[in-house]
Amino acid sequence: MPFVARWPGTIPAGAVRDGIATIMDLFPTYLKQAEAPLPTDRVIDGRDLLPYLKGEQGAPHEDFHYYYRNRLFAVRSGNWKAHFFEKNLTTQGRVRVVQCKMILKGGSVSNTR
């Protein structure tokens, strides 16, 4: 996900992160920093991003599956993403694979693709 993170003294400036993170990871990250518990009445798919952004541990996800309604639309694994298109969508049933890289510069994270 395109993302900008800046927290002087906590997130190191100039660090680079290549792993997978999603918008769903923000919820548990914010709760953890607020010292609030995660809800227990539902499954929370996101994970705390701060240890990753601080360089204390690896990426929160090794791979990630994207769904459109109830169908698998794409899979991201490492620097690769495979898009699966159906004939009734826009690309006649083709698969497109692109290379992705997440970069952290000056304390900011951005996804190049």
C-alpha positions as CSV (number, residue, x, y, z in Angstrom):
1,M,0.0,0.0,0.0
2,P,1.3,3.5,-0.6
3,F,2.2,4.7,2.8
4,V,4.1,7.6,4.5
5,A,5.4,7.0,8.0
6,R,7.3,9.6,10.1
7,W,7.9,9.3,13.8
8,P,11.2,10.8,14.8
9,G,13.0,8.8,17.5
10,T,10.8,5.8,16.8
11,I,10.9,5.0,13.1
12,P,14.5,5.3,11.7
13,A,14.9,7.9,8.9
14,G,16.3,6.6,5.7
15,A,15.3,2.9,6.3
16,V,14.1,0.7,3.4
17,R,11.2,-1.8,3.8
18,D,10.4,-4.3,1.0
19,G,7.6,-6.3,2.7
20,I,3.9,-6.4,2.4
21,A,1.6,-4.3,4.5
22,T,-2.1,-3.4,4.0
23,I,-4.5,-0.8,5.2
24,M,-5.9,-3.4,7.5
25,D,-2.6,-3.3,9.5
26,L,-3.3,0.3,10.6
27,F,-6.1,-0.7,13.0
28,P,-4.1,-3.0,15.2
29,T,-1.1,-0.7,15.0
30,Y,-3.1,2.3,16.3
31,L,-4.8,0.2,19.0
32,K,-1.4,-1.1,20.2
33,Q,0.0,2.4,20.4
34,A,-3.1,3.5,22.3
35,E,-2.7,0.5,24.7
36,A,-6.2,-0.6,23.7
37,P,-7.1,-4.3,23.3
38,L,-8.1,-5.8,19.9
39,P,-11.7,-6.7,19.6
40,T,-12.3,-10.3,20.5
41,D,-15.8,-10.7,18.9
42,R,-14.4,-10.9,15.3
43,V,-11.3,-11.9,13.4
44,I,-8.8,-9.0,12.9
45,D,-6.7,-9.7,9.8
46,G,-4.3,-6.8,10.3
47,R,-1.1,-6.9,12.3
48,D,0.9,-4.3,14.2
49,L,3.2,-2.5,11.8
50,L,5.4,-0.6,14.3
51,P,8.0,-3.4,14.9
52,Y,8.4,-3.8,11.2
53,L,8.7,0.0,10.6
54,K,11.2,0.2,13.4
55,G,13.3,-2.7,11.8
56,E,12.8,-5.0,14.8
57,Q,11.1,-7.8,12.8
58,G,10.3,-8.8,9.3
59,A,7.3,-7.9,7.2
60,P,3.9,-8.6,8.8
61,H,2.7,-10.6,5.8
62,E,4.7,-13.1,3.6
63,D,2.0,-13.0,1.0
64,F,-1.4,-11.4,0.6
65,H,-4.6,-12.4,-1.3
66,Y,-6.9,-9.8,-2.8
67,Y,-10.5,-10.6,-3.4
68,Y,-13.1,-8.9,-5.4
69,R,-16.4,-10.0,-3.9
70,N,-16.0,-13.7,-3.4
71,R,-13.3,-14.3,-6.1
72,L,-9.6,-14.2,-5.9
73,F,-8.4,-11.2,-7.9
74,A,-4.7,-11.0,-7.1
75,V,-1.9,-12.5,-5.0
76,R,1.1,-10.5,-3.7
77,S,4.2,-12.5,-2.7
78,G,7.5,-10.7,-2.0
79,N,8.1,-8.3,-4.8
80,W,5.6,-9.9,-7.2
81,K,1.9,-9.5,-7.7
82,A,-0.2,-11.7,-10.0
83,H,-3.5,-10.2,-11.2
84,F,-6.2,-12.7,-12.3
85,F,-8.8,-11.3,-14.7
86,E,-12.0,-13.0,-15.8
87,K,-13.4,-12.8,-19.3
88,N,-16.4,-10.9,-18.2
89,L,-14.2,-8.2,-16.7
90,T,-11.8,-6.2,-18.9
91,T,-8.9,-8.4,-20.2
92,Q,-10.2,-11.6,-21.7
93,G,-9.1,-13.9,-19.0
94,R,-5.4,-13.0,-18.9
95,V,-3.0,-12.9,-16.0
96,R,-0.7,-10.0,-15.4
97,V,2.4,-10.2,-13.1
98,V,4.1,-7.0,-12.0
99,Q,7.1,-6.4,-9.8
100,C,6.6,-4.2,-6.7
101,K,8.9,-2.6,-4.2
102,M,8.1,-0.7,-1.0
103,I,10.7,2.0,-0.1
104,L,11.2,3.9,3.1
105,K,13.2,7.1,2.6
106,G,13.8,9.8,5.1
107,G,11.4,8.1,7.5
108,S,8.7,7.8,4.9
109,V,7.3,4.6,3.2
110,S,6.0,4.6,-0.4
111,N,5.1,1.8,-2.7
112,T,6.6,2.2,-6.2
113,R,3.9,0.2,-7.9
